């Protein structure tokens, strides 16, 4: 893999998505999404399981036909030029796909055969990829003997065998322990920094999106809610956030809290107040003093600086929760995690 393979300027768009939708019966999995991905960036789709992330990838990689809308990937139309799209992209799916009865090296060579790459090219390239993901010592061992982290690294190597301009990573660290997840992050950063590869990754791990992505699209219920860099998304929260829980459900004192000079916004949910402020350390005692002056009892106070979690809450109205998942996705996730930990 040569770092000079990608010749298009970093500012150009390698993916252009226009009003893309996918419906399964009465379920609208992806609803009228539009976005662009610049050459050379890591672009993240951040959202809970069931938000439409994998469906979006499946359409962009031509595995699913859109119900409506259109997209170009690497300059090719996903509907009219599907074969050209496939030649230019690599895919690392959420599920493990390697044949357990074959060696790691032979799995990579099989993928090369499917792309029609001659063995005179694929053999040395497979060796290079095994070295990249630090599997050269296990190249001739059966995949059934691999740990979860080794399998994920092998999937990454398989996704790179056709010299892709664009690599799709669907939940690349699902089910991995923290140490192995950090190692996978390292390989992803290497692809961007050393090989100037463009990557589109899905994740529901906030820290993963924050650490790796140049830009993030927050997706929820098939809609893209907001797109920006991690810093832009966090800054859009607009200040520190104070969460105050009081014992009493009534009365609602939101309007009283809003009168405090440093307070910018107040939202009440049952007996919990979410308060956006400037200088949270100064505003917090003023807020608690006000609440107590009303004869109410504070049971919990927390102050947080802007985070991706706060940004997600700001744009969607709730936290990013893993339990938001349908039965089929839960089954697939459990299988993946079980195999990752074996």
ZALOFI-566390 format. One line per 10 residues: number of its first residue (from 1); their letters; for each residue x, y, z of N, C-alpha, C, O. Coordinates in steps of 0.1 Angstrom, whole numbers, plus 5000, padded with zeros to 4 digits. Layout:
BEGIN
NUM = a = X:Y:Z:X:Y:Z:X:Y:Z:X:Y:Z  ...
This chain:
BEGIN
1 = xxxxxxxxxx = 5009:4988:5000:5000:5000:5000:5009:5012:5000:5016:5015:5009  5008:5020:4990:5016:5032:4989:5008:5044:4993:4996:5045:4990  5015:5053:5000:5008:5065:5005:5006:5075:4994:4999:5085:4996  5011:5072:4982:5008:5081:4970:4997:5076:4961:4995:5081:4951  4990:5065:4966:4980:5060:4957:4968:5070:4955:4962:5071:4944  4965:5077:4966:4953:5086:4965:4958:5099:4960:4967:5106:4966  4953:5103:4948:4958:5115:4942:4948:5127:4942:4952:5138:4938  4936:5124:4946:4926:5135:4946:4928:5144:4957:4931:5140:4968  4927:5157:4956:4929:5167:4967:4920:5164:4978:4908:5159:4977  4925:5167:4990:4917:5164:5003:4904:5171:5004:4895:5167:5011
11 = xxxxxxxxxx = 4903:5183:4997:4891:5191:4998:4879:5186:4990:4868:5191:4992  4882:5177:4980:4871:5172:4971:4862:5162:4978:4866:5156:4988  4850:5161:4974:4840:5151:4980:4842:5138:4973:4841:5137:4961  4844:5127:4981:4844:5114:4976:4831:5107:4977:4828:5097:4970  4822:5112:4985:4808:5107:4987:4799:5119:4987:4801:5128:4994  4788:5117:4978:4778:5127:4978:4764:5120:4979:4761:5112:4970  4757:5122:4990:4745:5116:4992:4733:5126:4992:4734:5137:4998  4723:5123:4984:4712:5133:4982:4699:5126:4985:4694:5118:4977  4692:5130:4996:4679:5126:4999:4677:5111:4998:4667:5106:4992  4686:5104:5004:4686:5089:5004:4676:5083:5014:4676:5088:5026
21 = xxxxxxxxxx = 4668:5074:5010:4658:5068:5019:4658:5053:5017:4660:5048:5005  4654:5045:5027:4652:5031:5026:4641:5027:5035:4641:5029:5047  4631:5020:5029:4619:5016:5037:4618:5001:5036:4619:4995:5026  4615:4995:5048:4612:4981:5048:4598:4979:5053:4595:4981:5065  4589:4976:5044:4575:4976:5048:4570:4989:5053:4571:4999:5046  4566:4990:5066:4561:5002:5072:4572:5010:5080:4571:5020:5085  4584:5003:5080:4595:5009:5087:4604:5017:5078:4609:5012:5068  4606:5030:5081:4615:5038:5073:4629:5038:5080:4631:5046:5090  4638:5030:5076:4651:5028:5083:4660:5040:5081:4667:5044:5090  4660:5046:5069:4667:5058:5065:4658:5067:5058:4651:5064:5049
31 = xxxxxxxxxx = 4658:5080:5063:4647:5089:5059:4653:5102:5053:4656:5111:5061  4655:5102:5040:4658:5115:5033:4671:5121:5038:4672:5133:5041  4682:5113:5039:4695:5118:5044:4703:5124:5033:4703:5119:5022  4710:5134:5036:4720:5141:5026:4732:5145:5033:4732:5150:5044  4744:5142:5027:4757:5146:5033:4768:5143:5023:4766:5136:5013  4779:5149:5025:4791:5147:5017:4803:5143:5026:4804:5147:5038  4812:5135:5020:4824:5131:5027:4836:5136:5019:4836:5134:5007  4845:5143:5025:4856:5149:5018:4867:5138:5017:4869:5129:5026  4875:5139:5006:4886:5129:5004:4896:5131:5015:4900:5142:5019  4900:5120:5021:4910:5120:5031:4906:5122:5046:4914:5122:5055
41 = xxxxxxxxxx = 4892:5123:5048:4888:5124:5062:4882:5112:5068:4878:5102:5060  4881:5111:5081:4873:5101:5087:4860:5107:5091:4859:5116:5099  4849:5101:5085:4836:5106:5087:4828:5096:5095:4828:5084:5091  4822:5100:5106:4815:5091:5115:4800:5093:5114:4794:5104:5113  4792:5082:5114:4778:5081:5117:4776:5077:5131:4778:5065:5134  4772:5086:5139:4770:5084:5154:4756:5083:5157:4748:5092:5155  4752:5071:5163:4738:5070:5167:4736:5057:5174:4744:5048:5173  4724:5055:5180:4721:5042:5187:4719:5031:5177:4717:5033:5165  4719:5018:5182:4716:5007:5173:4701:5009:5168:4693:5013:5176  4699:5007:5155:4686:5009:5150:4684:5023:5144:4673:5026:5139
51 = xxxxxxxxxx = 4694:5031:5144:4693:5045:5139:4693:5046:5124:4689:5056:5119  4698:5036:5117:4699:5036:5103:4713:5036:5098:4716:5038:5086  4723:5034:5106:4737:5035:5102:4741:5024:5093:4747:5027:5082  4738:5012:5096:4742:5000:5088:4735:5001:5075:4740:4997:5064  4722:5004:5075:4714:5005:5063:4720:5015:5053:4720:5013:5041  4724:5026:5059:4731:5037:5050:4743:5031:5044:4745:5033:5032  4752:5024:5051:4764:5018:5046:4760:5008:5035:4766:5007:5024  4750:5000:5038:4746:4989:5028:4741:4995:5015:4743:4989:5004  4735:5007:5015:4731:5014:5003:4743:5019:4996:4744:5018:4984  4752:5026:5003:4764:5032:4997:4773:5022:4991:4781:5025:4982
61 = xxxxxxxxxx = 4773:5009:4996:4782:4999:4991:4774:4990:4981:4779:4979:4977  4762:4994:4977:4754:4987:4967:4748:4974:4972:4743:4966:4963  4748:4971:4985:4742:4958:4989:4727:4960:4990:4720:4950:4990  4722:4972:4992:4708:4975:4993:4704:4986:4983:4712:4995:4981  4693:4984:4976:4689:4994:4967:4680:5004:4974:4671:5001:4981  4683:5017:4973:4675:5027:4980:4661:5027:4975:4658:5024:4964  4652:5031:4984:4638:5033:4981:4636:5046:4973:4628:5047:4963  4644:5056:4976:4644:5068:4969:4657:5076:4972:4665:5072:4981  4660:5086:4964:4672:5093:4966:4683:5087:4957:4681:5078:4950  4695:5093:4959:4707:5089:4951:4720:5092:4958:4720:5100:4968
71 = xxxxxxxxxx = 4730:5086:4953:4743:5089:4959:4754:5086:4949:4753:5077:4940  4765:5093:4950:4777:5089:4942:4789:5086:4952:4791:5093:4962  4796:5075:4949:4807:5071:4958:4819:5069:4949:4819:5062:4939  4829:5076:4952:4842:5077:4944:4839:5081:4930:4845:5077:4920  4829:5090:4928:4825:5095:4915:4815:5086:4907:4812:5090:4896  4811:5075:4913:4802:5066:4906:4789:5065:4912:4787:5065:4925  4778:5064:4904:4765:5064:4909:4762:5050:4914:4764:5040:4908  4756:5049:4927:4754:5036:4933:4744:5028:4926:4744:5016:4928  4735:5034:4918:4725:5026:4911:4729:5022:4897:4727:5011:4893  4735:5031:4890:4739:5029:4876:4753:5023:4874:4756:5018:4864
81 = xxxxxxxxxx = 4762:5025:4884:4776:5021:4883:4780:5013:4895:4791:5015:4901  4772:5003:4899:4774:4996:4911:4788:4988:4911:4795:4988:4921  4791:4982:4899:4804:4975:4899:4816:4984:4901:4825:4980:4907  4815:4996:4895:4826:5005:4897:4827:5010:4912:4838:5011:4917  4816:5012:4918:4816:5015:4933:4823:5004:4940:4832:5007:4949  4819:4991:4938:4825:4980:4945:4840:4979:4943:4847:4975:4953  4845:4982:4931:4859:4981:4929:4867:4991:4937:4879:4989:4939  4861:5002:4940:4868:5014:4946:4866:5014:4961:4873:5023:4968  4858:5006:4967:4856:5006:4982:4860:4993:4988:4860:4983:4982  4863:4994:5001:4865:4983:5010:4855:4983:5021:4850:4994:5025
91 = xxxxxxxxxx = 4851:4972:5026:4841:4971:5037:4846:4962:5048:4850:4951:5045  4845:4967:5060:4847:4959:5072:4834:4958:5079:4830:4967:5086  4826:4947:5078:4813:4946:5083:4813:4945:5098:4823:4942:5104  4801:4946:5104:4800:4945:5119:4802:4930:5123:4808:4927:5133  4796:4921:5115:4798:4907:5118:4811:4902:5113:4817:4907:5103  4816:4891:5119:4828:4885:5114:4825:4876:5102:4815:4869:5102  4833:4877:5091:4830:4870:5079:4841:4860:5075:4839:4853:5066  4852:4861:5082:4863:4852:5078:4860:4837:5080:4853:4834:5089  4865:4829:5071:4863:4814:5072:4872:4809:5083:4884:4810:5082  4866:4803:5094:4874:4799:5105:4882:4787:5102:4892:4784:5110
101 = xxxxxxxxxx = 4879:4779:5092:4887:4767:5088:4899:4771:5079:4906:4762:5076  4900:4783:5075:4911:4787:5067:4921:4796:5075:4917:4801:5086  4933:4797:5070:4943:4806:5077:4940:4820:5075:4932:4824:5065  4946:4829:5083:4943:4843:5081:4948:4847:5067:4941:4855:5060  4960:4843:5063:4965:4847:5050:4956:4842:5038:4953:4850:5029  4951:4830:5039:4943:4825:5028:4929:4832:5028:4923:4833:5017  4924:4837:5039:4912:4845:5039:4914:4857:5031:4906:4861:5023  4926:4864:5033:4929:4876:5026:4930:4873:5011:4925:4881:5003  4937:4862:5008:4939:4859:4993:4925:4855:4987:4923:4858:4975  4916:4849:4994:4903:4846:4989:4896:4859:4985:4890:4860:4975
111 = xxxxxxxxxx = 4896:4869:4994:4890:4881:4991:4896:4888:4979:4889:4893:4970  4909:4886:4977:4916:4891:4965:4911:4884:4953:4909:4890:4942  4909:4871:4954:4904:4863:4942:4890:4868:4938:4887:4869:4926  4882:4871:4948:4868:4876:4945:4869:4889:4938:4859:4892:4930  4879:4897:4940:4880:4910:4933:4887:4908:4919:4889:4917:4912  4892:4896:4916:4899:4893:4904:4913:4898:4904:4919:4900:4893  4919:4900:4916:4933:4904:4917:4942:4892:4915:4941:4882:4922  4951:4893:4906:4960:4882:4903:4969:4879:4915:4972:4888:4923  4972:4866:4917:4980:4862:4929:4994:4868:4929:5000:4870:4940  4999:4872:4917:5012:4878:4917:5012:4892:4924:5022:4896:4929
121 = xxxxxxxxxx = 5000:4898:4925:4998:4910:4932:4993:4908:4946:4998:4914:4955  4983:4899:4947:4977:4897:4960:4986:4891:4971:4984:4894:4983  4995:4882:4967:5003:4876:4977:5012:4886:4984:5013:4886:4996  5020:4894:4977:5028:4904:4984:5020:4914:4992:5024:4919:5002  5008:4917:4986:5000:4927:4992:4994:4921:5005:4993:4929:5015  4990:4909:5005:4985:4902:5017:4996:4902:5028:4993:4904:5040  5008:4900:5024:5019:4900:5034:5021:4914:5040:5023:4915:5052  5019:4924:5032:5020:4938:5037:5009:4941:5046:5011:4948:5056  4997:4937:5043:4985:4939:5051:4986:4932:5065:4983:4937:5075  4991:4919:5064:4993:4912:5077:5003:4919:5086:5001:4919:5098
131 = xxxxxxxxxx = 5013:4925:5080:5022:4932:5088:5016:4945:5094:5019:4949:5105  5008:4952:5085:5001:4964:5090:4993:4962:5102:4993:4970:5112  4985:4951:5103:4977:4948:5114:4983:4938:5124:4976:4933:5133  4996:4936:5123:5004:4929:5132:4999:4914:5134:4997:4909:5145  4996:4908:5123:4992:4894:5123:5002:4885:5115:4999:4874:5112  5013:4890:5112:5023:4882:5104:5027:4869:5110:5029:4859:5104  5028:4869:5124:5031:4857:5131:5020:4847:5131:5022:4835:5134  5008:4851:5129:4996:4842:5129:4991:4840:5115:4980:4835:5113  4998:4844:5105:4993:4844:5091:4989:4830:5087:4979:4828:5079  4996:4819:5091:4993:4806:5087:4986:4797:5097:4986:4785:5096
141 = xxxxxxxxxx = 4980:4804:5107:4972:4797:5116:4957:4799:5113:4953:4809:5107  4949:4788:5116:4935:4789:5113:4928:4800:5121:4932:4803:5132  4918:4806:5115:4911:4818:5121:4904:4813:5134:4902:4821:5143  4901:4800:5135:4894:4795:5147:4902:4796:5159:4897:4796:5170  4916:4798:5157:4925:4799:5169:4927:4814:5172:4933:4817:5182  4921:4823:5165:4923:4838:5167:4914:4843:5179:4903:4838:5181  4919:4853:5186:4911:4860:5196:4902:4870:5188:4903:4871:5176  4893:4876:5196:4884:4885:5190:4891:4897:5184:4888:4901:5173  4901:4902:5190:4909:4913:5185:4916:4909:5172:4917:4918:5163  4922:4897:5172:4929:4893:5160:4919:4891:5148:4922:4894:5137
151 = xxxxxxxxxx = 4907:4886:5151:4897:4885:5140:4893:4899:5135:4891:4900:5122  4891:4908:5143:4888:4922:5139:4899:4928:5130:4896:4934:5120  4911:4925:5134:4922:4930:5126:4923:4923:5113:4927:4929:5103  4920:4910:5112:4920:4903:5100:4909:4908:5091:4911:4910:5079  4897:4911:5096:4886:4917:5088:4891:4930:5082:4888:4934:5070  4899:4938:5090:4904:4951:5084:4913:4948:5073:4913:4955:5063  4922:4938:5074:4931:4935:5063:4924:4931:5051:4927:4934:5040  4913:4922:5053:4905:4918:5041:4899:4930:5034:4897:4930:5022  4894:4939:5042:4888:4951:5036:4897:4960:5028:4892:4969:5021  4910:4958:5030:4920:4966:5023:4927:4960:5011:4935:4966:5004
161 = xxxxxxxxxx = 4923:4947:5008:4931:4940:4998:4929:4945:4984:4938:4943:4976  4918:4952:4981:4916:4958:4968:4921:4972:4966:4916:4979:4957  4929:4977:4975:4935:4990:4974:4923:5001:4974:4923:5009:4965  4914:5000:4983:4902:5009:4982:4906:5024:4984:4915:5027:4992  4898:5032:4977:4899:5047:4979:4892:5051:4992:4895:5060:4998  4881:5043:4994:4872:5046:5006:4869:5033:5013:4866:5023:5007  4871:5033:5026:4869:5021:5035:4857:5024:5044:4857:5034:5051  4848:5015:5044:4836:5015:5053:4839:5006:5065:4842:4994:5063  4837:5012:5077:4839:5004:5089:4826:5005:5097:4821:5015:5101  4819:4993:5098:4806:4993:5105:4808:4988:5119:4811:4976:5121
171 = xxxxxxxxxx = 4808:4997:5129:4810:4993:5143:4823:4985:5145:4823:4974:5149  4834:4991:5141:4847:4984:5140:4852:4978:5154:4860:4969:5153  4847:4983:5165:4852:4978:5178:4842:4972:5186:4843:4971:5199  4830:4968:5180:4819:4963:5188:4824:4950:5195:4829:4941:5189  4822:4950:5208:4824:4938:5216:4839:4936:5220:4842:4926:5227  4848:4945:5217:4862:4944:5220:4864:4950:5234:4858:4960:5238  4874:4945:5241:4878:4951:5253:4886:4964:5250:4889:4967:5239  4888:4972:5261:4893:4985:5259:4907:4985:5253:4910:4993:5244  4916:4976:5257:4929:4975:5252:4929:4972:5237:4936:4978:5229  4921:4962:5233:4920:4959:5219:4914:4970:5210:4918:4972:5199
181 = xxxxxxxxxx = 4904:4976:5216:4897:4987:5209:4907:4998:5206:4907:5004:5195  4916:5001:5216:4926:5011:5214:4936:5008:5203:4940:5016:5195  4939:4995:5202:4948:4990:5191:4941:4992:5177:4948:4996:5168  4928:4989:5176:4921:4991:5164:4921:5006:5160:4922:5009:5148  4919:5014:5170:4920:5029:5167:4933:5032:5161:4933:5041:5152  4944:5026:5166:4957:5029:5160:4958:5026:5146:4963:5034:5138  4952:5014:5142:4953:5011:5127:4944:5020:5119:4948:5024:5108  4933:5024:5124:4924:5034:5117:4931:5047:5115:4931:5053:5104  4938:5052:5125:4945:5065:5124:4957:5063:5114:4960:5073:5107  4963:5051:5114:4974:5049:5104:4969:5050:5090:4976:5056:5081
191 = xxxxxxxxxx = 4958:5044:5087:4952:5045:5074:4950:5059:5069:4952:5062:5057  4945:5067:5078:4943:5081:5074:4956:5089:5073:4958:5096:5063  4964:5088:5083:4976:5097:5084:4987:5092:5075:4994:5101:5069  4990:5079:5073:5001:5075:5065:4996:5072:5050:5004:5074:5041  4984:5067:5049:4980:5063:5035:4969:5073:5030:4965:5071:5018  4966:5083:5037:4956:5093:5033:4943:5087:5028:4937:5092:5018  4939:5076:5034:4927:5069:5030:4915:5076:5036:4915:5082:5047  4904:5076:5029:4891:5081:5034:4883:5070:5041:4883:5059:5036  4878:5073:5052:4870:5062:5060:4857:5068:5064:4855:5079:5069  4847:5059:5062:4833:5062:5068:4831:5051:5078:4831:5039:5075
201 = xxxxxxxxxx = 4829:5055:5091:4827:5045:5101:4814:5048:5109:4810:5060:5111  4807:5037:5113:4796:5039:5122:4800:5035:5136:4809:5026:5138  4794:5041:5145:4797:5038:5159:4786:5043:5168:4779:5052:5165  4784:5036:5180:4776:5042:5190:4784:5045:5203:4779:5047:5214  4797:5044:5201:4807:5048:5212:4811:5062:5210:4818:5066:5201  4807:5070:5220:4810:5085:5219:4825:5088:5219:4829:5096:5211  4832:5081:5228:4846:5083:5228:4853:5079:5216:4864:5085:5212  4848:5069:5209:4854:5065:5196:4852:5076:5185:4861:5079:5178  4840:5081:5184:4837:5091:5175:4846:5104:5178:4851:5110:5169  4847:5107:5190:4854:5119:5195:4869:5118:5191:4875:5127:5187
211 = xxxxxxxxxx = 4874:5106:5193:4889:5103:5191:4893:5102:5177:4904:5107:5173  4884:5096:5169:4888:5093:5155:4883:5102:5144:4890:5104:5134  4871:5107:5146:4864:5114:5134:4868:5128:5132:4869:5136:5142  4870:5132:5120:4872:5146:5116:4858:5153:5116:4857:5164:5121  4848:5146:5111:4834:5151:5112:4825:5140:5116:4827:5128:5113  4814:5144:5122:4804:5134:5127:4790:5138:5122:4787:5150:5123  4782:5128:5118:4768:5131:5115:4760:5123:5126:4761:5111:5127  4753:5131:5134:4745:5125:5144:4732:5120:5137:4725:5128:5131  4729:5107:5138:4718:5101:5132:4709:5094:5142:4713:5088:5151  4696:5096:5140:4686:5091:5150:4673:5088:5142:4668:5097:5135
221 = xxxxxxxxxx = 4668:5076:5144:4655:5072:5137:4656:5075:5122:4646:5080:5116  4667:5072:5116:4668:5074:5102:4671:5088:5097:4673:5090:5085  4671:5098:5106:4673:5112:5102:4687:5116:5106:4692:5112:5117  4694:5124:5098:4706:5130:5102:4702:5144:5109:4696:5152:5102  4706:5145:5121:4701:5156:5130:4711:5168:5128:4707:5179:5127  4724:5164:5128:4734:5175:5128:4748:5169:5123:4751:5158:5126  4755:5177:5116:4768:5173:5111:4778:5184:5115:4776:5196:5114  4790:5180:5120:4801:5189:5124:4812:5182:5129:4812:5169:5131  4823:5189:5132:4835:5183:5138:4831:5180:5153:4822:5186:5158  4838:5171:5160:4836:5169:5174:4836:5182:5182:4827:5184:5191
231 = xxxxxxxxxx = 4845:5191:5179:4846:5204:5186:4834:5212:5183:4828:5219:5192  4830:5213:5170:4818:5221:5167:4805:5216:5173:4797:5224:5178  4804:5203:5174:4792:5197:5180:4792:5200:5195:4781:5203:5201  4803:5199:5201:4804:5202:5216:4802:5217:5219:4795:5220:5228  4807:5225:5210:4805:5239:5212:4791:5244:5210:4786:5253:5216  4784:5236:5202:4770:5240:5199:4761:5238:5211:4750:5243:5211  4766:5230:5221:4758:5229:5233:4756:5243:5239:4745:5245:5245  4766:5251:5238:4764:5265:5242:4767:5268:5256:4763:5279:5261  4775:5260:5263:4779:5263:5276:4779:5251:5285:4777:5240:5281  4782:5253:5298:4782:5242:5308:4767:5238:5310:4758:5245:5308
241 = xxxxxxxxxx = 4766:5225:5315:4753:5220:5318:4752:5216:5332:4760:5208:5337  4742:5221:5339:4740:5217:5353:4727:5209:5354:4716:5214:5349  4727:5198:5360:4715:5190:5361:4712:5189:5376:4721:5185:5385  4700:5194:5380:4696:5194:5394:4683:5186:5395:4674:5187:5388  4684:5177:5405:4673:5168:5408:4667:5173:5422:4675:5174:5431  4654:5175:5422:4648:5179:5435:4638:5169:5439:4633:5161:5431  4635:5169:5452:4626:5159:5457:4612:5161:5452:4604:5151:5450  4607:5173:5451:4593:5176:5448:4591:5177:5432:4600:5182:5425  4580:5172:5428:4576:5173:5414:4571:5187:5410:4573:5192:5399  4565:5193:5420:4559:5206:5418:4563:5215:5430:4565:5210:5441
251 = xxxxxxxxxx = 4563:5228:5428:4559:5235:5416:4570:5236:5405:4582:5232:5409  4567:5240:5393:4577:5242:5383:4584:5256:5385:4577:5266:5383  4597:5256:5387:4603:5269:5390:4613:5272:5378:4623:5279:5380  4610:5266:5367:4619:5269:5355:4621:5284:5352:4632:5289:5350  4610:5291:5353:4610:5305:5350:4618:5313:5360:4625:5323:5357  4618:5309:5373:4626:5315:5383:4641:5313:5381:4649:5322:5382  4644:5300:5377:4658:5297:5375:4664:5305:5363:4675:5309:5362  4655:5306:5352:4659:5313:5340:4662:5328:5343:4669:5334:5335  4658:5333:5354:4661:5347:5357:4675:5350:5362:4680:5361:5363  4682:5339:5366:4696:5340:5371:4704:5345:5359:4703:5339:5348
261 = xxxxxxxxxx = 4713:5354:5361:4720:5361:5351:4728:5351:5342:4729:5352:5330  4735:5341:5348:4744:5332:5341:4736:5321:5333:4742:5314:5325  4723:5320:5336:4715:5309:5330:4711:5312:5316:4706:5323:5314  4713:5303:5307:4709:5305:5293:4697:5298:5289:4689:5302:5280  4694:5286:5295:4683:5278:5291:4679:5268:5302:4688:5264:5310  4667:5266:5304:4662:5256:5314:4652:5247:5308:4642:5251:5302  4654:5234:5311:4644:5224:5306:4641:5215:5318:4650:5210:5325  4628:5212:5320:4624:5204:5332:4618:5191:5327:4610:5191:5317  4622:5180:5333:4616:5167:5330:4613:5160:5343:4622:5155:5350  4601:5159:5346:4596:5154:5360:4603:5163:5371:4600:5175:5371
271 = xxxxxxxxxx = 4611:5157:5379:4617:5165:5390:4632:5168:5387:4639:5171:5396  4636:5168:5374:4649:5170:5370:4650:5183:5361:4642:5184:5352  4659:5192:5365:4661:5204:5357:4674:5203:5350:4685:5200:5356  4674:5205:5337:4687:5205:5329:4689:5220:5325:4681:5226:5318  4700:5226:5330:4702:5240:5330:4715:5243:5322:4725:5239:5326  4714:5251:5311:4725:5255:5304:4730:5268:5309:4722:5278:5310  4743:5269:5312:4748:5281:5318:4762:5285:5313:4769:5277:5307  4765:5298:5315:4779:5302:5314:4785:5301:5328:4778:5302:5339  4798:5298:5329:4805:5297:5342:4797:5288:5352:4792:5293:5362  4796:5276:5348:4788:5266:5357:4792:5266:5371:4783:5265:5380
281 = xxxxxxxxxx = 4805:5268:5374:4809:5267:5388:4803:5279:5396:4800:5277:5408  4801:5291:5390:4795:5302:5397:4780:5301:5397:4774:5305:5407  4774:5296:5386:4760:5295:5386:4754:5284:5395:4743:5286:5400  4761:5274:5397:4756:5262:5405:4751:5266:5419:4740:5263:5422  4759:5273:5427:4754:5277:5440:4743:5286:5440:4734:5286:5449  4742:5295:5430:4731:5304:5429:4718:5297:5426:4708:5300:5431  4719:5287:5418:4707:5279:5414:4702:5271:5427:4690:5271:5430  4711:5264:5434:4707:5257:5445:4702:5266:5456:4692:5262:5463  4707:5277:5458:4702:5287:5468:4688:5291:5465:4679:5292:5473  4686:5293:5452:4672:5297:5447:4662:5286:5450:4651:5289:5455
291 = xxxxxxxxxx = 4666:5274:5447:4657:5262:5449:4653:5261:5464:4642:5259:5467  4663:5262:5472:4661:5261:5486:4652:5272:5492:4645:5270:5501  4654:5284:5486:4646:5295:5490:4631:5293:5487:4623:5300:5494  4628:5284:5478:4614:5281:5475:4609:5270:5483:4597:5266:5481  4617:5266:5493:4612:5255:5502:4613:5241:5496:4607:5232:5501  4621:5240:5485:4623:5227:5479:4636:5221:5483:4645:5227:5488  4637:5208:5481:4649:5200:5485:4657:5194:5474:4652:5187:5466  4669:5199:5473:4678:5194:5463:4684:5180:5467:4689:5179:5478  4682:5170:5458:4687:5157:5461:4700:5153:5453:4708:5144:5456  4702:5161:5442:4714:5158:5434:4717:5170:5425:4708:5176:5419
301 = xxxxxxxxxx = 4730:5173:5424:4735:5183:5415:4747:5178:5408:4756:5173:5414  4748:5180:5394:4760:5176:5387:4762:5187:5377:4753:5194:5371  4775:5190:5374:4780:5200:5365:4789:5193:5355:4798:5186:5358  4786:5195:5342:4794:5189:5331:4798:5199:5321:4790:5208:5318  4810:5198:5316:4814:5206:5305:4809:5200:5292:4805:5188:5292  4808:5208:5281:4803:5202:5269:4810:5190:5264:4823:5189:5263  4803:5179:5261:4808:5166:5256:4799:5162:5245:4789:5168:5242  4804:5152:5237:4796:5146:5227:4783:5141:5232:4772:5142:5225  4783:5135:5244:4771:5130:5250:4761:5141:5252:4749:5140:5250  4766:5153:5257:4757:5165:5259:4752:5170:5245:4741:5174:5244
311 = xxxxxxxxxx = 4761:5169:5235:4757:5174:5222:4746:5165:5217:4736:5169:5211  4748:5152:5218:4737:5142:5214:4724:5145:5221:4713:5145:5215  4725:5147:5234:4713:5150:5242:4706:5163:5237:4694:5164:5236  4715:5173:5234:4710:5186:5230:4702:5184:5217:4691:5191:5215  4707:5176:5207:4701:5175:5194:4689:5165:5193:4680:5167:5185  4690:5155:5201:4680:5144:5200:4670:5144:5212:4659:5138:5211  4673:5150:5223:4665:5151:5234:4666:5139:5244:4659:5138:5254  4676:5130:5241:4679:5119:5250:4693:5115:5249:4700:5119:5240  4698:5106:5259:4711:5101:5258:4712:5090:5248:4702:5084:5244  4725:5088:5244:4727:5077:5235:4727:5064:5242:4736:5061:5250
321 = xxxxxxxxxx = 4717:5056:5240:4715:5044:5248:4716:5031:5239:4710:5030:5228  4723:5021:5244:4725:5009:5237:4712:5000:5237:4711:4992:5228  4703:5003:5246:4691:4994:5246:4682:4997:5235:4672:4989:5233  4684:5008:5228:4675:5011:5217:4679:5003:5205:4686:5007:5196  4674:4991:5204:4678:4981:5194:4667:4971:5192:4661:4966:5202  4665:4967:5179:4654:4957:5177:4660:4943:5180:4672:4942:5182  4651:4933:5180:4655:4920:5184:4666:4914:5174:4675:4907:5179  4664:4917:5161:4674:4911:5152:4688:4917:5154:4698:4910:5154  4688:4930:5156:4701:4936:5158:4707:4932:5172:4719:4930:5172  4699:4930:5182:4704:4926:5195:4710:4912:5193:4720:4909:5199
331 = xxxxxxxxxx = 4703:4903:5185:4709:4890:5183:4722:4890:5176:4732:4883:5181  4723:4898:5166:4736:4900:5159:4747:4905:5168:4758:4901:5167  4743:4915:5176:4753:4921:5185:4758:4911:5195:4770:4910:5198  4749:4903:5200:4753:4893:5210:4762:4882:5204:4772:4878:5210  4759:4878:5192:4768:4868:5185:4782:4874:5182:4792:4867:5185  4782:4887:5178:4795:4893:5175:4803:4894:5188:4815:4891:5188  4797:4899:5199:4804:4901:5211:4809:4887:5217:4819:4886:5223  4800:4877:5215:4804:4864:5221:4817:4859:5213:4826:4853:5220  4817:4861:5200:4828:4856:5192:4840:4864:5195:4852:4860:5195  4838:4877:5197:4850:4886:5200:4857:4883:5213:4869:4884:5214
341 = xx = 4849:4877:5222:4855:4874:5236:4859:4860:5237:4865:4856:5247  4857:4852:5227:4861:4838:5227:4876:4836:5225:4881:4825:5226
